[in-house]
């Protein structure tokens, strides 16, 4: 269950980041802006989760072992 919560949070963070980054990269005339935006969105979401889960994981109901990787 806790792994499913982490994946759902990661996807919920990555999707809006993908939209924002794709739009910014499209304006900057970067080749393949949606692909690059998707990769950067997934990486940024993973970094945000690595930072935020130790701080807020307990309030989400994650056990200590999953909130502190």
C-alpha positions, 0 to 999 in steps of 0.5 A: 500500500505504501509503495502505491501511495509513493507512485501515486504521489510521484505521478501526481507531481510529475504530470503538472511538471510535464505540462509546465516544462513542455510548454516552456521548452516548446517556447524555447524551440528545444527539439522534442519538447514533450519528451524532454519535458516528460523526462525532466518532470519525472526526475524533478518529481522524484527529487521532490519526493525524496525531499518531501517524504521524510518531512511529510510522510508521517502525515500521509500515513506512511510508516517510518521505513517508507517515509525515510528511504 
